[in-house]
Amino acid sequence: MSKTIGLIAGSLRKASFSKKIADALLLMAPEGYTFTTISLEDLPVYNQDFDDDNKVPESYIIFRNTIKDINGFIFITPEHNRSIPAVLKNAIDIGSRPYGKSVWEGKPAAIFSNSPGSISGFGANHHLRQCFVFLNMPTMQQPEVYIPEVNKLFDEEGNIKNKDTKALLEKAVGAYIKWFERNAG
Ligand SMILES: Cc1cc2nc3c(=O)[nH]c(=O)nc-3n(C[C@H](O)[C@H](O)[C@H](O)COP(=O)(O)O)c2cc1C
């Protein structure tokens, strides 16, 4: 049966570079795999009262069920103030609760960070790894994926212009699939 890999871009921005990377990765799914993008729209900021008082927003239910059915994830994260964008942390928190019912549990992950700058979201990349240690998500170590100058990467149609970066992403996706096969429960 085909395995599903979720592509999660940590941005809500219409013209997000992270979303464009996720769209480019959609075309790189190998045989036997389906890649799907996961939207972080419409997720209210996490408040434990929603779970404790049985007033869980509909969008949380949909999001948690979606994540539950997915076998592994590639996170494409920008960096906000040297860390993870709040929208991405919020989504991770929502999926991690109620306590003991995390929908992330054991799912193999990879992190591709990016930035218009040259440091490529290094801080966000490693803060995200810290979350995944606690969430028990085996996270690909190598290759590390840091995408600098992401604002220069795409043409008008959203295609990756730079052949080397495209090849790097294809190689990273191939490595992730091997990682996934070794680590999926
Ligand atoms: C609140 C905020 C903080 C930011 N902090 C950083 C940062 O620490 N490092 C960095 O490289 N870029 C930073 N940026 C710039 C983002 O890399 C840039 O806006 C990027 O396009 C966001 O990703 P997206 O295109 O996927 O929306 C910041 C942007 C915002 C809005």
PDBQT file of the ligand as one rigid body, heavy atoms in Angstrom, charges set to zero:
ROOT
HETATM    1  C1  LIG A 201       8.583  38.000  12.613  1.00  0.00    +0.000 C 
HETATM    2  C2  LIG A 201       9.669  37.654  11.623  1.00  0.00    +0.000 A 
HETATM    3  C3  LIG A 201      10.912  37.294  12.086  1.00  0.00    +0.000 A 
HETATM    4  C4  LIG A 201      11.927  36.920  11.186  1.00  0.00    +0.000 A 
HETATM    5  N1  LIG A 201      13.115  36.465  11.678  1.00  0.00    +0.000 NA
HETATM    6  C5  LIG A 201      14.027  35.935  10.817  1.00  0.00    +0.000 A 
HETATM    7  C6  LIG A 201      15.183  35.252  11.320  1.00  0.00    +0.000 A 
HETATM    8  O1  LIG A 201      15.400  35.116  12.506  1.00  0.00    +0.000 OA
HETATM    9  N2  LIG A 201      16.027  34.713  10.414  1.00  0.00    +0.000 N 
HETATM   10  C7  LIG A 201      15.821  34.792   9.053  1.00  0.00    +0.000 A 
HETATM   11  O2  LIG A 201      16.635  34.264   8.297  1.00  0.00    +0.000 OA
HETATM   12  N3  LIG A 201      14.734  35.436   8.562  1.00  0.00    +0.000 NA
HETATM   13  C8  LIG A 201      13.833  35.994   9.407  1.00  0.00    +0.000 A 
HETATM   14  N4  LIG A 201      12.687  36.598   8.922  1.00  0.00    +0.000 N 
HETATM   15  C9  LIG A 201      12.505  36.722   7.470  1.00  0.00    +0.000 C 
HETATM   16  C10 LIG A 201      11.914  35.459   6.886  1.00  0.00    +0.000 C 
HETATM   17  O3  LIG A 201      12.966  34.559   6.589  1.00  0.00    +0.000 OA
HETATM   18  C11 LIG A 201      11.148  35.775   5.606  1.00  0.00    +0.000 C 
HETATM   19  O4  LIG A 201      10.077  36.656   5.903  1.00  0.00    +0.000 OA
HETATM   20  C12 LIG A 201      10.637  34.540   4.903  1.00  0.00    +0.000 C 
HETATM   21  O5  LIG A 201      10.194  34.878   3.618  1.00  0.00    +0.000 OA
HETATM   22  C13 LIG A 201       9.505  33.850   5.685  1.00  0.00    +0.000 C 
HETATM   23  O6  LIG A 201       9.185  32.599   5.134  1.00  0.00    +0.000 OA
HETATM   24  P1  LIG A 201       8.009  32.361   4.054  1.00  0.00    +0.000 P 
HETATM   25  O7  LIG A 201       8.497  33.011   2.775  1.00  0.00    +0.000 OA
HETATM   26  O8  LIG A 201       7.899  30.878   3.941  1.00  0.00    +0.000 OA
HETATM   27  O9  LIG A 201       6.751  33.033   4.569  1.00  0.00    +0.000 OA
HETATM   28  C14 LIG A 201      11.682  36.987   9.791  1.00  0.00    +0.000 A 
HETATM   29  C15 LIG A 201      10.403  37.374   9.341  1.00  0.00    +0.000 A 
HETATM   30  C16 LIG A 201       9.414  37.690  10.237  1.00  0.00    +0.000 A 
HETATM   31  C17 LIG A 201       8.046  38.075   9.714  1.00  0.00    +0.000 C 
ENDROOT
TORSDOF 0
